[in-house]
Amino acid sequence: MAEALMIDRETVRNHYKRYRKGGLSALQKSEVGSSESFLNELQRQALDQHLHKNLYLTAKEIAHYV
């Protein structure tokens, strides 16, 4: 899984632990150190559609697009 997602194994383990503990809603919550979105609901939906059609390998690339 880590190789397919191009992330380290510890990150996969941490996400899995969060999922087992709190389900999908636990994965959707902000982690410590992150900030809340400045996008409104329409903007989030547009970004979600864009990300389903385009592959970005880093958060920096996504931030640049936004």
N, CA, C and O atoms as a Tripos MOL2 file, in Angstrom:
@<TRIPOS>MOLECULE
protein
  264   263    66     0     0
PROTEIN
NO_CHARGES

@<TRIPOS>ATOM
      1 N           0.8230   -1.1820    0.0000 N.3       1 MET1
      2 CA          0.0000    0.0000    0.0000 C.3       1 MET1
      3 C           0.8740    1.2550    0.0000 C.2       1 MET1
      4 O           0.6250    2.1890   -0.7630 O.2       1 MET1
      5 N           1.8790    1.2760    0.8400 N.am      2 ALA2
      6 CA          2.7590    2.4440    0.9210 C.3       2 ALA2
      7 C           3.4170    2.7220   -0.4290 C.2       2 ALA2
      8 O           3.4900    3.8690   -0.8700 O.2       2 ALA2
      9 N           3.8840    1.6790   -1.0640 N.am      3 GLU3
     10 CA          4.5430    1.8510   -2.3610 C.3       3 GLU3
     11 C           3.5630    2.3850   -3.4060 C.2       3 GLU3
     12 O           3.9110    3.2650   -4.1930 O.2       3 GLU3
     13 N           2.3490    1.8550   -3.4140 N.am      4 ALA4
     14 CA          1.3480    2.2940   -4.3860 C.3       4 ALA4
     15 C           0.9690    3.7560   -4.1800 C.2       4 ALA4
     16 O           0.7330    4.4830   -5.1460 O.2       4 ALA4
     17 N           0.9110    4.1850   -2.9200 N.am      5 LEU5
     18 CA          0.5480    5.5640   -2.6090 C.3       5 LEU5
     19 C           1.7440    6.4980   -2.5550 C.2       5 LEU5
     20 O           1.5990    7.7120   -2.4090 O.2       5 LEU5
     21 N           2.9320    5.9100   -2.6750 N.am      6 MET6
     22 CA          4.1860    6.6580   -2.6240 C.3       6 MET6
     23 C           4.3370    7.4350   -1.3120 C.2       6 MET6
     24 O           4.7340    8.6000   -1.2910 O.2       6 MET6
     25 N           4.0030    6.7400   -0.2210 N.am      7 ILE7
     26 CA          4.2040    7.2870    1.1220 C.3       7 ILE7
     27 C           4.9220    6.2360    1.9520 C.2       7 ILE7
     28 O           5.0130    5.0770    1.5470 O.2       7 ILE7
     29 N           5.4320    6.6340    3.1120 N.am      8 ASP8
     30 CA          6.1770    5.6610    3.9070 C.3       8 ASP8
     31 C           5.2270    4.7420    4.6700 C.2       8 ASP8
     32 O           4.0550    5.0640    4.8680 O.2       8 ASP8
     33 N           5.7460    3.6050    5.0900 N.am      9 ARG9
     34 CA          4.9280    2.5820    5.7570 C.3       9 ARG9
     35 C           4.3480    3.0760    7.0750 C.2       9 ARG9
     36 O           3.2240    2.7190    7.4260 O.2       9 ARG9
     37 N           5.0950    3.8890    7.8040 N.am     10 GLU10
     38 CA          4.6050    4.4040    9.0810 C.3      10 GLU10
     39 C           3.3610    5.2730    8.8820 C.2      10 GLU10
     40 O           2.4460    5.2420    9.7050 O.2      10 GLU10
     41 N           3.3250    6.0320    7.8180 N.am     11 THR11
     42 CA          2.1490    6.8480    7.5150 C.3      11 THR11
     43 C           0.9420    5.9580    7.2600 C.2      11 THR11
     44 O          -0.1540    6.2490    7.7390 O.2      11 THR11
     45 N           1.1300    4.8800    6.5130 N.am     12 VAL12
     46 CA          0.0390    3.9300    6.2580 C.3      12 VAL12
     47 C          -0.4430    3.3420    7.5800 C.2      12 VAL12
     48 O          -1.6470    3.2550    7.8200 O.2      12 VAL12
     49 N           0.4930    2.9380    8.4380 N.am     13 ARG13
     50 CA          0.1140    2.3750    9.7420 C.3      13 ARG13
     51 C          -0.6800    3.3840   10.5660 C.2      13 ARG13
     52 O          -1.6800    3.0260   11.1880 O.2      13 ARG13
     53 N          -0.2420    4.6390   10.5750 N.am     14 ASN14
     54 CA         -0.9440    5.6670   11.3550 C.3      14 ASN14
     55 C          -2.3610    5.9020   10.8350 C.2      14 ASN14
     56 O          -3.3020    6.0260   11.6180 O.2      14 ASN14
     57 N          -2.5080    5.9630    9.5200 N.am     15 HIS15
     58 CA         -3.8470    6.1340    8.9390 C.3      15 HIS15
     59 C          -4.7310    4.9350    9.2770 C.2      15 HIS15
     60 O          -5.9060    5.0990    9.6080 O.2      15 HIS15
     61 N          -4.1720    3.7500    9.1950 N.am     16 TYR16
     62 CA         -4.9420    2.5440    9.4970 C.3      16 TYR16
     63 C          -5.3930    2.5380   10.9540 C.2      16 TYR16
     64 O          -6.5380    2.1900   11.2430 O.2      16 TYR16
     65 N          -4.5120    2.9150   11.8700 N.am     17 LYS17
     66 CA         -4.8660    2.9760   13.2960 C.3      17 LYS17
     67 C          -5.9930    3.9800   13.5300 C.2      17 LYS17
     68 O          -6.9340    3.7120   14.2780 O.2      17 LYS17
     69 N          -5.8840    5.1470   12.8770 N.am     18 ARG18
     70 CA         -6.9360    6.1550   13.0240 C.3      18 ARG18
     71 C          -8.2660    5.6400   12.4790 C.2      18 ARG18
     72 O          -9.3200    5.8810   13.0660 O.2      18 ARG18
     73 N          -8.2070    4.9290   11.3520 N.am     19 TYR19
     74 CA         -9.4280    4.3800   10.7630 C.3      19 TYR19
     75 C         -10.0530    3.3350   11.6820 C.2      19 TYR19
     76 O         -11.2650    3.3460   11.8980 O.2      19 TYR19
     77 N          -9.2460    2.4430   12.2160 N.am     20 ARG20
     78 CA         -9.7650    1.3990   13.1130 C.3      20 ARG20
     79 C         -10.3760    2.0000   14.3650 C.2      20 ARG20
     80 O         -11.3690    1.4930   14.8880 O.2      20 ARG20
     81 N          -9.7820    3.0750   14.8390 N.am     21 LYS21
     82 CA        -10.2630    3.7000   16.0750 C.3      21 LYS21
     83 C         -11.5320    4.5250   15.8500 C.2      21 LYS21
     84 O         -12.4450    4.4960   16.6750 O.2      21 LYS21
     85 N         -11.5890    5.2590   14.7370 N.am     22 GLY22
     86 CA        -12.7140    6.1770   14.5590 C.3      22 GLY22
     87 C         -13.4180    6.1290   13.2270 C.2      22 GLY22
     88 O         -14.2960    6.9520   12.9660 O.2      22 GLY22
     89 N         -13.0550    5.1800   12.3690 N.am     23 GLY23
     90 CA        -13.7160    5.0690   11.0750 C.3      23 GLY23
     91 C         -13.3180    6.1830   10.1160 C.2      23 GLY23
     92 O         -12.3290    6.8860   10.3230 O.2      23 GLY23
     93 N         -14.0980    6.3210    9.0860 N.am     24 LEU24
     94 CA        -13.8030    7.3070    8.0430 C.3      24 LEU24
     95 C         -13.7940    8.7310    8.5920 C.2      24 LEU24
     96 O         -12.9890    9.5580    8.1640 O.2      24 LEU24
     97 N         -14.6800    9.0150    9.5330 N.am     25 SER25
     98 CA        -14.7320   10.3730   10.0880 C.3      25 SER25
     99 C         -13.4280   10.7440   10.7940 C.2      25 SER25
    100 O         -13.0460   11.9140   10.7970 O.2      25 SER25
    101 N         -12.7410    9.7730   11.3890 N.am     26 ALA26
    102 CA        -11.4590   10.0510   12.0450 C.3      26 ALA26
    103 C         -10.3920   10.4290   11.0210 C.2      26 ALA26
    104 O          -9.5090   11.2340   11.3160 O.2      26 ALA26
    105 N         -10.4680    9.8580    9.8250 N.am     27 LEU27
    106 CA         -9.5060   10.1930    8.7770 C.3      27 LEU27
    107 C          -9.7860   11.5680    8.1760 C.2      27 LEU27
    108 O          -8.8750   12.2170    7.6610 O.2      27 LEU27
    109 N         -11.0210   12.0060    8.2380 N.am     28 GLN28
    110 CA        -11.3940   13.2860    7.6530 C.3      28 GLN28
    111 C         -11.1160   14.4620    8.5740 C.2      28 GLN28
    112 O         -11.1030   15.6070    8.1220 O.2      28 GLN28
    113 N         -10.8940   14.2020    9.8550 N.am     29 LYS29
    114 CA        -10.6070   15.2740   10.8040 C.3      29 LYS29
    115 C          -9.1880   15.7800   10.6130 C.2      29 LYS29
    116 O          -8.2960   15.0400   10.1990 O.2      29 LYS29
    117 N          -8.9970   17.0600   10.9240 N.am     30 SER30
    118 CA         -7.6710   17.6640   10.8410 C.3      30 SER30
    119 C          -6.7630   17.0560   11.9030 C.2      30 SER30
    120 O          -7.1850   16.8060   13.0320 O.2      30 SER30
    121 N          -5.5090   16.8210   11.5230 N.am     31 GLU31
    122 CA         -4.5260   16.3360   12.4710 C.3      31 GLU31
    123 C          -3.8660   17.5330   13.1430 C.2      31 GLU31
    124 O          -3.9610   18.6620   12.6610 O.2      31 GLU31
    125 N          -3.2060   17.2750   14.2450 N.am     32 VAL32
    126 CA         -2.4850   18.3350   14.9470 C.3      32 VAL32
    127 C          -1.4750   18.9580   13.9970 C.2      32 VAL32
    128 O          -0.7610   18.2510   13.2850 O.2      32 VAL32
    129 N          -1.4200   20.2780   13.9900 N.am     33 GLY33
    130 CA         -0.4750   20.9750   13.1350 C.3      33 GLY33
    131 C          -1.0590   21.4090   11.8010 C.2      33 GLY33
    132 O          -0.4290   22.1740   11.0710 O.2      33 GLY33
    133 N          -2.2450   20.9350   11.4750 N.am     34 SER34
    134 CA         -2.8510   21.3640   10.2160 C.3      34 SER34
    135 C          -3.7850   22.5320   10.4910 C.2      34 SER34
    136 O          -4.0730   22.8500   11.6450 O.2      34 SER34
    137 N          -4.2480   23.1580    9.4390 N.am     35 SER35
    138 CA         -5.1470   24.2970    9.6080 C.3      35 SER35
    139 C          -6.4720   24.0080    8.9130 C.2      35 SER35
    140 O          -6.5680   23.1150    8.0710 O.2      35 SER35
    141 N          -7.4750   24.7680    9.2780 N.am     36 GLU36
    142 CA         -8.7850   24.6180    8.6660 C.3      36 GLU36
    143 C          -8.7550   25.2040    7.2540 C.2      36 GLU36
    144 O          -7.9450   26.0780    6.9440 O.2      36 GLU36
    145 N          -9.6350   24.7150    6.4280 N.am     37 SER37
    146 CA         -9.7070   25.1550    5.0420 C.3      37 SER37
    147 C         -10.2660   26.5700    4.9250 C.2      37 SER37
    148 O         -11.1520   26.9600    5.6850 O.2      37 SER37
    149 N          -9.7470   27.3270    3.9780 N.am     38 PHE38
    150 CA        -10.2860   28.6400    3.6640 C.3      38 PHE38
    151 C         -11.2530   28.5490    2.4840 C.2      38 PHE38
    152 O         -11.8310   29.5580    2.0800 O.2      38 PHE38
    153 N         -11.4340   27.3450    1.9280 N.am     39 LEU39
    154 CA        -12.3200   27.1620    0.7830 C.3      39 LEU39
    155 C         -13.7600   26.9980    1.2530 C.2      39 LEU39
    156 O         -14.0210   26.3890    2.2900 O.2      39 LEU39
    157 N         -14.6850   27.5450    0.4830 N.am     40 ASN40
    158 CA        -16.0930   27.3170    0.8040 C.3      40 ASN40
    159 C         -16.5150   25.9660    0.2160 C.2      40 ASN40
    160 O         -15.7250   25.2970   -0.4510 O.2      40 ASN40
    161 N         -17.7540   25.5780    0.4680 N.am     41 GLU41
    162 CA        -18.2210   24.2560    0.0400 C.3      41 GLU41
    163 C         -18.1480   24.0820   -1.4780 C.2      41 GLU41
    164 O         -17.7240   23.0270   -1.9510 O.2      41 GLU41
    165 N         -18.5450   25.0770   -2.2360 N.am     42 LEU42
    166 CA        -18.5010   24.9940   -3.7060 C.3      42 LEU42
    167 C         -17.0600   24.8350   -4.1900 C.2      42 LEU42
    168 O         -16.7900   24.0460   -5.0950 O.2      42 LEU42
    169 N         -16.1490   25.5760   -3.5940 N.am     43 GLN43
    170 CA        -14.7300   25.4760   -3.9650 C.3      43 GLN43
    171 C         -14.1640   24.0980   -3.6020 C.2      43 GLN43
    172 O         -13.3840   23.5270   -4.3640 O.2      43 GLN43
    173 N         -14.5560   23.5670   -2.4430 N.am     44 ARG44
    174 CA        -14.0900   22.2280   -2.0400 C.3      44 ARG44
    175 C         -14.5950   21.1650   -3.0110 C.2      44 ARG44
    176 O         -13.8570   20.2480   -3.3710 O.2      44 ARG44
    177 N         -15.8400   21.2870   -3.4290 N.am     45 GLN45
    178 CA        -16.3990   20.3270   -4.3860 C.3      45 GLN45
    179 C         -15.6670   20.3950   -5.7220 C.2      45 GLN45
    180 O         -15.3680   19.3640   -6.3240 O.2      45 GLN45
    181 N         -15.3790   21.6080   -6.1850 N.am     46 ALA46
    182 CA        -14.6530   21.7800   -7.4500 C.3      46 ALA46
    183 C         -13.2500   21.1850   -7.3390 C.2      46 ALA46
    184 O         -12.7770   20.5220   -8.2620 O.2      46 ALA46
    185 N         -12.5890   21.4250   -6.2080 N.am     47 LEU47
    186 CA        -11.2620   20.8630   -6.0030 C.3      47 LEU47
    187 C         -11.3200   19.3420   -5.9490 C.2      47 LEU47
    188 O         -10.4690   18.6690   -6.5290 O.2      47 LEU47
    189 N         -12.3110   18.7980   -5.2610 N.am     48 ASP48
    190 CA        -12.4700   17.3450   -5.1800 C.3      48 ASP48
    191 C         -12.6370   16.7410   -6.5720 C.2      48 ASP48
    192 O         -12.0210   15.7210   -6.8810 O.2      48 ASP48
    193 N         -13.4570   17.3550   -7.4070 N.am     49 GLN49
    194 CA        -13.6570   16.8580   -8.7790 C.3      49 GLN49
    195 C         -12.3520   16.9380   -9.5720 C.2      49 GLN49
    196 O         -12.0100   16.0150  -10.3110 O.2      49 GLN49
    197 N         -11.6380   18.0330   -9.4140 N.am     50 HIS50
    198 CA        -10.3630   18.2020  -10.1200 C.3      50 HIS50
    199 C          -9.3620   17.1350   -9.6880 C.2      50 HIS50
    200 O          -8.6660   16.5570  -10.5230 O.2      50 HIS50
    201 N          -9.2920   16.8740   -8.3890 N.am     51 LEU51
    202 CA         -8.3170   15.9040   -7.8830 C.3      51 LEU51
    203 C          -8.6640   14.4730   -8.2890 C.2      51 LEU51
    204 O          -7.7810   13.6200   -8.3720 O.2      51 LEU51
    205 N          -9.9320   14.2090   -8.5390 N.am     52 HIS52
    206 CA        -10.3070   12.8820   -9.0310 C.3      52 HIS52
    207 C          -9.8640   12.6730  -10.4830 C.2      52 HIS52
    208 O          -9.7130   11.5380  -10.9350 O.2      52 HIS52
    209 N          -9.6600   13.7750  -11.2070 N.am     53 LYS53
    210 CA         -9.2630   13.6980  -12.6150 C.3      53 LYS53
    211 C          -7.7700   13.9130  -12.8280 C.2      53 LYS53
    212 O          -7.2450   13.5670  -13.8860 O.2      53 LYS53
    213 N          -7.0810   14.4760  -11.8460 N.am     54 ASN54
    214 CA         -5.6610   14.8270  -11.9820 C.3      54 ASN54
    215 C          -4.8570   14.2790  -10.8160 C.2      54 ASN54
    216 O          -5.2870   14.3660   -9.6660 O.2      54 ASN54
    217 N          -3.7030   13.7200  -11.1060 N.am     55 LEU55
    218 CA         -2.8440   13.1430  -10.0790 C.3      55 LEU55
    219 C          -1.7520   14.1260   -9.6930 C.2      55 LEU55
    220 O          -1.0080   14.6140  -10.5430 O.2      55 LEU55
    221 N          -1.6670   14.4090   -8.4050 N.am     56 TYR56
    222 CA         -0.5880   15.2210   -7.8510 C.3      56 TYR56
    223 C           0.1680   14.3430   -6.8590 C.2      56 TYR56
    224 O          -0.4440   13.5830   -6.1090 O.2      56 TYR56
    225 N           1.4790   14.4460   -6.8550 N.am     57 LEU57
    226 CA          2.2800   13.5850   -5.9920 C.3      57 LEU57
    227 C           2.6150   14.2270   -4.6580 C.2      57 LEU57
    228 O           3.0470   13.5350   -3.7360 O.2      57 LEU57
    229 N           2.4270   15.5240   -4.5340 N.am     58 THR58
    230 CA          2.7440   16.1920   -3.2720 C.3      58 THR58
    231 C           1.6590   17.2050   -2.9170 C.2      58 THR58
    232 O           0.9270   17.6820   -3.7840 O.2      58 THR58
    233 N           1.5700   17.5220   -1.6330 N.am     59 ALA59
    234 CA          0.6440   18.5570   -1.1830 C.3      59 ALA59
    235 C           1.0470   19.9070   -1.7540 C.2      59 ALA59
    236 O           0.1940   20.7600   -2.0040 O.2      59 ALA59
    237 N           2.3330   20.1010   -1.9600 N.am     60 LYS60
    238 CA          2.8310   21.3700   -2.5250 C.3      60 LYS60
    239 C           2.2510   21.5780   -3.9300 C.2      60 LYS60
    240 O           1.8770   22.6970   -4.2790 O.2      60 LYS60
    241 N           2.1740   20.5230   -4.7290 N.am     61 GLU61
    242 CA          1.6020   20.6430   -6.0710 C.3      61 GLU61
    243 C           0.1230   20.9930   -6.0050 C.2      61 GLU61
    244 O          -0.3660   21.7880   -6.8080 O.2      61 GLU61
    245 N          -0.5940   20.4010   -5.0460 N.am     62 ILE62
    246 CA         -2.0150   20.7020   -4.8920 C.3      62 ILE62
    247 C          -2.1840   22.1470   -4.4590 C.2      62 ILE62
    248 O          -3.0370   22.8560   -4.9940 O.2      62 ILE62
    249 N          -1.3840   22.5980   -3.4980 N.am     63 ALA63
    250 CA         -1.4480   23.9740   -3.0160 C.3      63 ALA63
    251 C          -1.1630   24.9500   -4.1560 C.2      63 ALA63
    252 O          -1.7970   26.0020   -4.2500 O.2      63 ALA63
    253 N          -0.2230   24.6070   -5.0100 N.am     64 HIS64
    254 CA          0.0920   25.4690   -6.1560 C.3      64 HIS64
    255 C          -1.1170   25.5700   -7.0860 C.2      64 HIS64
    256 O          -1.4320   26.6510   -7.5820 O.2      64 HIS64
    257 N          -1.7910   24.4450   -7.3210 N.am     65 TYR65
    258 CA         -2.9900   24.4650   -8.1620 C.3      65 TYR65
    259 C          -4.0790   25.3440   -7.5310 C.2      65 TYR65
    260 O          -4.7020   26.1620   -8.2060 O.2      65 TYR65
    261 N          -4.2880   25.1600   -6.2520 N.am     66 VAL66
    262 CA         -5.3320   25.9240   -5.5530 C.3      66 VAL66
    263 C          -5.0280   27.3980   -5.6120 C.2      66 VAL66
    264 O          -5.7880   28.2070   -5.0810 O.2      66 VAL66
@<TRIPOS>BOND
     1     1     2 1
     2     2     3 1
     3     3     4 2
     4     3     5 am
     5     5     6 1
     6     6     7 1
     7     7     8 2
     8     7     9 am
     9     9    10 1
    10    10    11 1
    11    11    12 2
    12    11    13 am
    13    13    14 1
    14    14    15 1
    15    15    16 2
    16    15    17 am
    17    17    18 1
    18    18    19 1
    19    19    20 2
    20    19    21 am
    21    21    22 1
    22    22    23 1
    23    23    24 2
    24    23    25 am
    25    25    26 1
    26    26    27 1
    27    27    28 2
    28    27    29 am
    29    29    30 1
    30    30    31 1
    31    31    32 2
    32    31    33 am
    33    33    34 1
    34    34    35 1
    35    35    36 2
    36    35    37 am
    37    37    38 1
    38    38    39 1
    39    39    40 2
    40    39    41 am
    41    41    42 1
    42    42    43 1
    43    43    44 2
    44    43    45 am
    45    45    46 1
    46    46    47 1
    47    47    48 2
    48    47    49 am
    49    49    50 1
    50    50    51 1
    51    51    52 2
    52    51    53 am
    53    53    54 1
    54    54    55 1
    55    55    56 2
    56    55    57 am
    57    57    58 1
    58    58    59 1
    59    59    60 2
    60    59    61 am
    61    61    62 1
    62    62    63 1
    63    63    64 2
    64    63    65 am
    65    65    66 1
    66    66    67 1
    67    67    68 2
    68    67    69 am
    69    69    70 1
    70    70    71 1
    71    71    72 2
    72    71    73 am
    73    73    74 1
    74    74    75 1
    75    75    76 2
    76    75    77 am
    77    77    78 1
    78    78    79 1
    79    79    80 2
    80    79    81 am
    81    81    82 1
    82    82    83 1
    83    83    84 2
    84    83    85 am
    85    85    86 1
    86    86    87 1
    87    87    88 2
    88    87    89 am
    89    89    90 1
    90    90    91 1
    91    91    92 2
    92    91    93 am
    93    93    94 1
    94    94    95 1
    95    95    96 2
    96    95    97 am
    97    97    98 1
    98    98    99 1
    99    99   100 2
   100    99   101 am
   101   101   102 1
   102   102   103 1
   103   103   104 2
   104   103   105 am
   105   105   106 1
   106   106   107 1
   107   107   108 2
   108   107   109 am
   109   109   110 1
   110   110   111 1
   111   111   112 2
   112   111   113 am
   113   113   114 1
   114   114   115 1
   115   115   116 2
   116   115   117 am
   117   117   118 1
   118   118   119 1
   119   119   120 2
   120   119   121 am
   121   121   122 1
   122   122   123 1
   123   123   124 2
   124   123   125 am
   125   125   126 1
   126   126   127 1
   127   127   128 2
   128   127   129 am
   129   129   130 1
   130   130   131 1
   131   131   132 2
   132   131   133 am
   133   133   134 1
   134   134   135 1
   135   135   136 2
   136   135   137 am
   137   137   138 1
   138   138   139 1
   139   139   140 2
   140   139   141 am
   141   141   142 1
   142   142   143 1
   143   143   144 2
   144   143   145 am
   145   145   146 1
   146   146   147 1
   147   147   148 2
   148   147   149 am
   149   149   150 1
   150   150   151 1
   151   151   152 2
   152   151   153 am
   153   153   154 1
   154   154   155 1
   155   155   156 2
   156   155   157 am
   157   157   158 1
   158   158   159 1
   159   159   160 2
   160   159   161 am
   161   161   162 1
   162   162   163 1
   163   163   164 2
   164   163   165 am
   165   165   166 1
   166   166   167 1
   167   167   168 2
   168   167   169 am
   169   169   170 1
   170   170   171 1
   171   171   172 2
   172   171   173 am
   173   173   174 1
   174   174   175 1
   175   175   176 2
   176   175   177 am
   177   177   178 1
   178   178   179 1
   179   179   180 2
   180   179   181 am
   181   181   182 1
   182   182   183 1
   183   183   184 2
   184   183   185 am
   185   185   186 1
   186   186   187 1
   187   187   188 2
   188   187   189 am
   189   189   190 1
   190   190   191 1
   191   191   192 2
   192   191   193 am
   193   193   194 1
   194   194   195 1
   195   195   196 2
   196   195   197 am
   197   197   198 1
   198   198   199 1
   199   199   200 2
   200   199   201 am
   201   201   202 1
   202   202   203 1
   203   203   204 2
   204   203   205 am
   205   205   206 1
   206   206   207 1
   207   207   208 2
   208   207   209 am
   209   209   210 1
   210   210   211 1
   211   211   212 2
   212   211   213 am
   213   213   214 1
   214   214   215 1
   215   215   216 2
   216   215   217 am
   217   217   218 1
   218   218   219 1
   219   219   220 2
   220   219   221 am
   221   221   222 1
   222   222   223 1
   223   223   224 2
   224   223   225 am
   225   225   226 1
   226   226   227 1
   227   227   228 2
   228   227   229 am
   229   229   230 1
   230   230   231 1
   231   231   232 2
   232   231   233 am
   233   233   234 1
   234   234   235 1
   235   235   236 2
   236   235   237 am
   237   237   238 1
   238   238   239 1
   239   239   240 2
   240   239   241 am
   241   241   242 1
   242   242   243 1
   243   243   244 2
   244   243   245 am
   245   245   246 1
   246   246   247 1
   247   247   248 2
   248   247   249 am
   249   249   250 1
   250   250   251 1
   251   251   252 2
   252   251   253 am
   253   253   254 1
   254   254   255 1
   255   255   256 2
   256   255   257 am
   257   257   258 1
   258   258   259 1
   259   259   260 2
   260   259   261 am
   261   261   262 1
   262   262   263 1
   263   263   264 2
@<TRIPOS>SUBSTRUCTURE
     1 MET1         2 RESIDUE 1 A MET
     2 ALA2         6 RESIDUE 1 A ALA
     3 GLU3        10 RESIDUE 1 A GLU
     4 ALA4        14 RESIDUE 1 A ALA
     5 LEU5        18 RESIDUE 1 A LEU
     6 MET6        22 RESIDUE 1 A MET
     7 ILE7        26 RESIDUE 1 A ILE
     8 ASP8        30 RESIDUE 1 A ASP
     9 ARG9        34 RESIDUE 1 A ARG
    10 GLU10       38 RESIDUE 1 A GLU
    11 THR11       42 RESIDUE 1 A THR
    12 VAL12       46 RESIDUE 1 A VAL
    13 ARG13       50 RESIDUE 1 A ARG
    14 ASN14       54 RESIDUE 1 A ASN
    15 HIS15       58 RESIDUE 1 A HIS
    16 TYR16       62 RESIDUE 1 A TYR
    17 LYS17       66 RESIDUE 1 A LYS
    18 ARG18       70 RESIDUE 1 A ARG
    19 TYR19       74 RESIDUE 1 A TYR
    20 ARG20       78 RESIDUE 1 A ARG
    21 LYS21       82 RESIDUE 1 A LYS
    22 GLY22       86 RESIDUE 1 A GLY
    23 GLY23       90 RESIDUE 1 A GLY
    24 LEU24       94 RESIDUE 1 A LEU
    25 SER25       98 RESIDUE 1 A SER
    26 ALA26      102 RESIDUE 1 A ALA
    27 LEU27      106 RESIDUE 1 A LEU
    28 GLN28      110 RESIDUE 1 A GLN
    29 LYS29      114 RESIDUE 1 A LYS
    30 SER30      118 RESIDUE 1 A SER
    31 GLU31      122 RESIDUE 1 A GLU
    32 VAL32      126 RESIDUE 1 A VAL
    33 GLY33      130 RESIDUE 1 A GLY
    34 SER34      134 RESIDUE 1 A SER
    35 SER35      138 RESIDUE 1 A SER
    36 GLU36      142 RESIDUE 1 A GLU
    37 SER37      146 RESIDUE 1 A SER
    38 PHE38      150 RESIDUE 1 A PHE
    39 LEU39      154 RESIDUE 1 A LEU
    40 ASN40      158 RESIDUE 1 A ASN
    41 GLU41      162 RESIDUE 1 A GLU
    42 LEU42      166 RESIDUE 1 A LEU
    43 GLN43      170 RESIDUE 1 A GLN
    44 ARG44      174 RESIDUE 1 A ARG
    45 GLN45      178 RESIDUE 1 A GLN
    46 ALA46      182 RESIDUE 1 A ALA
    47 LEU47      186 RESIDUE 1 A LEU
    48 ASP48      190 RESIDUE 1 A ASP
    49 GLN49      194 RESIDUE 1 A GLN
    50 HIS50      198 RESIDUE 1 A HIS
    51 LEU51      202 RESIDUE 1 A LEU
    52 HIS52      206 RESIDUE 1 A HIS
    53 LYS53      210 RESIDUE 1 A LYS
    54 ASN54      214 RESIDUE 1 A ASN
    55 LEU55      218 RESIDUE 1 A LEU
    56 TYR56      222 RESIDUE 1 A TYR
    57 LEU57      226 RESIDUE 1 A LEU
    58 THR58      230 RESIDUE 1 A THR
    59 ALA59      234 RESIDUE 1 A ALA
    60 LYS60      238 RESIDUE 1 A LYS
    61 GLU61      242 RESIDUE 1 A GLU
    62 ILE62      246 RESIDUE 1 A ILE
    63 ALA63      250 RESIDUE 1 A ALA
    64 HIS64      254 RESIDUE 1 A HIS
    65 TYR65      258 RESIDUE 1 A TYR
    66 VAL66      262 RESIDUE 1 A VAL
